[in-house]
Amino acid sequence: MKHTTLADLTRPRGTVRTLSQQEELPLLRDHLLRLDRTSRHDRFHGFMDDSFIERYAEKCANDGTVVIAYLEGDAVRGAAELHPPDQSDDAIPEIAFSVESKVRRQGVGTVLFRKLIAVARAKGYKSLRITTGSGNDAMRALANKFGAHLSFSHGESTGVIDLTRPSQLELAPSLVITPIEAAQAIANFNRAYWRILFRMYGWGRNKAA
């Protein structure tokens, strides 16, 4: 019988990274297809069938969309999309988020939001537009924390994030530590601790015969 240890409870289960262009189509597509009916409705502001999602993922892979993904193993469980400014009428880059139900309430959305903001600023963008379904309370609350001022129209909530000003979460980062970030911090601490011990006692060094 396998016993659960403290390390099992604190070990990060996933990683966050930007997908390569070759990865975007299959990994983003499969993630979006796994979304349950409610999550799919929240993401696309209405229920979209599988064929639409397949076409959408192919478009993202070919139009310069940046996809920052939360992966567990080889599967994308959450994604933040940064669409290029030339895709919108007013040249404001648009962003979108999707998180599978099995990994919600673990801070995935917050981590993806932070990474996306950093990438957008690195590209020199000054503002971002976010649109979410009117019933997606969690995403609307998160968008507000990142400075989006949302307005409701035609069943959607739309807002613009000013990247020239720090958000609530950026002003007080120590107060908003997600479970994923906490677990990663513990893992980093443990690695540093053992490195210090190895140096102190000379473990792992090759000794002369």
DRENSEMI-289273 format. One record per atom (N, C-alpha, C, CB): z, x, y. Coordinates in pm, whole numbers, plus 50000, padded with zeros to 5 digits. Glycine has a CB too. Example, Ala and Ser with C-alpha at 12.3 -4.5 7.8 and 13.67 -1.06 7.14 Angstrom:
<rs>
507805131949431/507805123049550/507805132049670/509055113149553/507085128549775/507145136749894/507875129050003/505725140849940/
</rs>
This chain:
<rs>
500005008549879/500005000050000/500005008850124/501234990450001/499085005850218/498955013850339/499965009150442/497525013050396/500725018650498/501715015350600/501115017650739/503005023850582/501395008450831/500925009850968/501855019151044/500844996051038/501285029351106/502065039151181/501855037051330/501675053451140/502675044151410/502525043551556/501145048351596/503615051951627/500645058551526/499315063651558/498245053051536/499005076051474/498425044851429/497455034151404/497445023951517/497785027151272/498615021151573/498725011151679/498175016151812/500155006951697/498225029151837/497835034451968/496475041251966/498875044252016/495885042851849/494605049751842/493515041151905/494245053051696/492725046651999/491645038852059/490635034951951/490965046852172/490225022351952/489295017851850/487845019451894/489565003451815/487615021052022/486245021652069/486025032152175/485845008352123/484775033752213/484395043252316/483525036152419/483645055452255/483475041652539/482645036152646/481665046852690/483515031152765/480395043652690/479375053152734/478115045652775/479055063352622/477245052752846/475965047152887/474965048552773/475435053953015/474285037752741/473295038152634/472035045252681/472965023852586/471405052452591/470105058352621/469055047352619/469745069852520/467885050052676/466835039852679/466425035752538/465615044952756/466415045152445/466025041852308/467065032952239/465835054752227/468325034052281/469385026052220/469465011952277/470705032952239/469005010352400/469244997752471/468724985652396/468624998352606/467464986252353/466884974352292/467644969852167/465434976952256/467824978352065/468504973351945/469984970451965/468344983251833/470714979252035/472154977552046/472524966252141/472794990452092/471864965452255/472144954552349/471714941252288/471414956852484/470544941052227/470064928752165/471044923452060/468684931152101/471464932251970/472354927851863/473694922951919/472584939151763/474174929652024/475424925352088/475264911352147/475854935252197/474214909152222/474014896252287/473804885152184/472824896852382/473134888252073/472924878351969/474234874551899/471924883551867/475214883751900/476504880851836/477414872151922/477214893751804/477114870752049/477964862652137/478054848352084/477424862752281/479264843052083/479414829052042/478824819852149/480914825752016/478774807152118/478094797652207/478684797852348/478184783552150/480014798052359/480654797952490/480364810952565/482174796052476/480474822352497/480224835352561/478774836452604/480574846752465/477874831452522/476444831852558/476184823152680/475554827252439/476844811652686/476704802752802/477234809552927/477444789352778/478384816352917/478974823253032/478054834553080/480354828852996/477474841752985/476654853253022/475354849053090/476344861652899/474694838853037/473384835053088/473404822053168/472414833752974/474614816953196/474774804953279/474044793053217/474264807553421/474084792553087/473434781853012/473154787152873/472114776953082/472974778452776/472734783152640/471294787952627/473034772052537/471114800152579/469784805852558/469604808752409/469584818752642/468404805852356/468184807852214/467924822652183/467004799252165/467844825752054/467714839552011/466434846052064/467734840351859/465344838552069/464084844352114/464174848552260/462934834352095/464874840852343/465064844852482/465844857852490/465794833752562/466924859052412/467754871052416/466964883252370/468994869252328/466134881752270/465314892952223/464364897552332/464534888952098/463744888252403/462844891852514/463634898152628/462084879452565/464824892852654/465654898052763/466054912652736/466914889352781/466494915552613/466904929152579/465724938752589/467504929652437/464554934252549/463364942852559/463034945852704/462144936052490/463184935852790/462934937852934/463914948052991/463054924353011/465194946952956/466204956253007/465884970552965/467584952252957/465364972152844/465064985452792/463884991852862/464794984852643/463094983752933/461864988852992/461814988353145/460714981352938/462814982153208/462714980553354/463704989153433/462934966053391/464374998653364/465295007453434/466725002553441/464815009753570/467044991853370/468414986853367/469334996953299/468494973353296/470474999853362/471485008653304/472484999953228/472205017253414/472735003353102/473684995753021/474855004752982/472994990052894/476035001253031/477265008252995/477934999852888/478215010553120/478195006052773/478624998252657/479995002452607/477624999452546/480714992652556/481934995252480/481544993852334/483114985352520/481705004652257/481285004852118/482475006552025/480285015852094/482434999451916/483345001651805/482485005251686/484254989051776/482565017751643/481645022551543/480265023351605/481645013551418/479285017851538/477905017951588/477515004851654/476945020951475/478474996051677/478174982851733/478684981651876/478784971851646/477844976451964/478254973552101/479024960352100/477014972752198/480254960752149/481094948652156/481244943552298/482464951552097/480884951652396/480924947552536/479894955352613/482334949552596/479304949352715/478254956252790/478314952552937/476874952852733/478074962553021/477924960553165/476504964953201/479004968753247/475764955953263/474374958753297/474234960953448/473454947253251/473534971453484/473244974453624/471724973853640/473824988553668/471254963053701/469814961053715/469324967553845/469474945953714/468164974053841/467674981253959/467394971854076/466404988953925/467484976954198/467324968354318/465954962054330/467594976354441/464914968254273/463574962554287/463384950054203/462534972854250/464424946354124/464344934154044/464804921754121/465164935753919/465374923754240/465874912454320/465094911254451/467384913954348/465054899254506/464264896754626/464784904354748/464244881954657/466114906154756/466684912654874/467094927154847/467874904854924/466624932954737/466864946954702/468334950254680/466314955754810/469144940354645/470544942854609/470624943654457/471504931754665/471094954654401/471184955854255/472104944954199/471704969854215/471714939454087/472514928954024/473224934453901/471634916953985/474424929353876/475204933753761/475574921753676/476484941253807/475804924453547/476174913753454/477054919653345/474914906853393/477934911353290/478884915853188/478904906253071/480294917253248/479144911752954/479324903552834/480294910652741/477954900952762/481274903252691/482284908752601/482454899152484/483654911052675/482344904352363/482504895852246/483944891052234/482084903552118/484104879052182/485414872652180/486464880752104/485304858952117/486064888352002/487014895751919/487664907451993/486324900851796/487094911852106/487694923052179/488144918952319/486694934452189/488254906152344/488744901752475/490244903952485/488384886952500/490724904152610/492134906252643/492614920052599/492984895452579/491714929752595/492074943552566/491714952852682/491374948252438/491294947052794/490924955152909/489504960252906/491854966552920/488684955252813/487304959952802/486534957252931/486594953452683/486654945052983/485934941553105/486304950353223/486184927253139/487594953553236/488044962053347/487474976053335/489564962653352/487514981653214/486974995153193/485474995453223/487254999853049/484744985553174/483294985153199/483004983553348/482654973653119/483794975253415/483594973053558/483794986153634/484564962253611/484854993553602/485125006153670/483995016053649/486445012053622/483535017253524/482465026653493/481185022853567/482205027253342/480895009853572/479685005453638/479745008153789/479454990553613/480895005653850/481045008453993/480805023354021/482465004354041/481335032053935/481165046453954/479685050253943/481995054353850/478975044753846/477555047653829/476755042653949/477025041253700/477065030553996/476355024854110/476545033354236/476815010554136/477765037954258/478025046454374/477295059854361/479535048854391/477255065254241/476555077854218/475065076454247/476765082654075/474525064554229/473125061954259/472885059354408/472635050254177/473975058654485/473845056454629/473785041854670/472645063354678/474085032654576/474055018554610/475235015154702/474075009854482/474995006354797/476035002254892/476644988754857/475455001655032/475944980854779/476474967654742/475874963454609/476164957154852/476524953954545/476094948554417/476264933454419/476874954954300/475384926654350/475524912154337/475964908854194/474184904854372/476914899854182/477344895054052/477244879954050/478784899654020/476704874653940/476604860253921/477214856853786/475124855353930/478074847053783/478714843253659/478834828053652/480114849853645/479024822853532/479144808553516/480394803153584/479164804953370/480334790953629/481454785053703/482694783853616/481074771353757/482534783253483/483674781953395/484224795053342/483314773453282/483614806153382/484044819253334/485164824553425/482854829353329/486364818953406/487484822153495/487874836853488/488674813653460/487844842853368/488254856753353/487354866153431/488264860653205/486034863953423/485104872753495/485184870353644/483684870553446/485374857953686/485494855353829/486744861953887/485534840253856/487854861553812/489074868053858/488894883253865/490254864553765/488224888953765/487984903353765/487074907353879/487384907753631/486024899553903/485104902454013/485834902154147/483934892554013/486744892654163/487524891854287/488364904454308/488434879454284/488934909654200/489754921754211/488924933854252/490454924654079/487624933554220/486744944354259/486044941554392/485704946854151/486524931454463/486044929154599/484924919154615/485614941654655/484554912054508/483484902154521/484024889454586/482864898954382/483294884254681/483644871554745/482684861054690/483564872454903/483154853354593/482294844254518/482174830554585/482804842654378/480974825254579/480734811654626/480094803654513/479834811454754/480354790854509/479904782254400/478674774454442/481024772654356/477644774554354/476434766954383/475644764854255/475564774154489/475214752654230/474354749254116/474944754253984/472974755154136/476244752453967/476874755953840/477144770753821/476034751353731/476954778853925/477164793253915/478074798054028/475824800853919/478734809154004/479504815954108/478814829154138/480994818354064/478454831154263/477724843154303/478454850154416/476274839654347/478494863354410/479154871054514/478584885054526/480634871854488/478914891754634/478454905454660/479664914654670/477594906154791/479584926054605/480634936154609/480214947154705/480924941954468/481054949854803/480804960454902/481324973654845/481484957155039/480424982654809/480824995354749/481315005554850/479665001154672/481195002454978/481665011755080/483155010355105/480905009555211/483765000155043/485204997955060/485884998054923/485484984655133/487065004154911/487775004354783/488304990554748/488915014454786/488314987354619/488794974554573/490304974954549/488074970354445/490884963354515/492304962654483/492644972054367/492714948254448/491804972054265/492084980254147/491984995054178/491144976554034/491114998754271/490975012754308/492095017354400/489625015154375/492625008254480/493725011754568/495025013554493/493885001154675/495165006554379/496415007554301/496095009854153/497264994754317/495435021054120/495025023153981/496195024453886/494195035453971/497325029553931/498455031553840/499075018553795/499505040053907/498775007653867/499354994753832/498474986853736/499594986653956/497254991953713/496324984653629/495824993853519/495144978953712/496604995353415/496225003653302/495914994553184/497345013853266/494694994853136/494304986253027/494794992052895/492794984253024/494884983652790/495284988752659/494385000052610/495274977652557/493084999052636/492165009652594/492485022652665/490705005552621/492695021752798/492995033852875/494355039552836/492965030853025/495325030852810/496645035752769/496555042952636/497635024152759/495815037252542/495675043552411/494965056952424/494905034352316/493945057552510/493235070252529/494145080552592/491985068152615/494995076252687/495925085552750/496915091152648/496685078552864/497395082452558/498315087052453/497635097052363/498835075152370/496385094052327/495645103252240/495445116752308/494285097352202/495105116352438/494915128952513/496225136752522/494385126152654/497345129552544/498645136052551/498975142852418/499735125952588/498735135652308/499045141352177/498235153952149/498775131052068/496965153752187/496135165652167/496655177352250/494675162652205/497035174552376/497545185152462/498865190652408/497745179952605/499725181752358/501015185852303/500825195452186/501825173552258/499935191852095/499735200551979/499075213652017/498905193451874/498215213752119/497615226352164/498685235852217/496555223752274/499665230152290/500755238452342/501555244552228/501685230152434/501865236352127/502615241652012/501835252551941/502945230451914/500555250651923/499745260751856/499775273951933/498295255751841/499715272852067/499745285252147/501115291852140/499375282152294/502175283652143/503535289252141/503815296952012/504575278052159/503365291351899/503725297251772/502575305051706/504195286551679/501465305651776/500365313451725/499705307451603/500825326951693/499895294351582/499295287951466/497795287651480/499835273651447/497105289851372/495665288851372/494975301751410/495245278151464/495735312051447/495095324651483/494835332851357/495975332651583/493775340251361/493465349051248/494305361651258/491955352551244/495105364251154/495955376051157/495275387351082/497345372951096/495465399351132/494885410951069/495555413450935/495005423251159/494765416950833/495325419450700/496075432450696/494225419650596/
</rs>
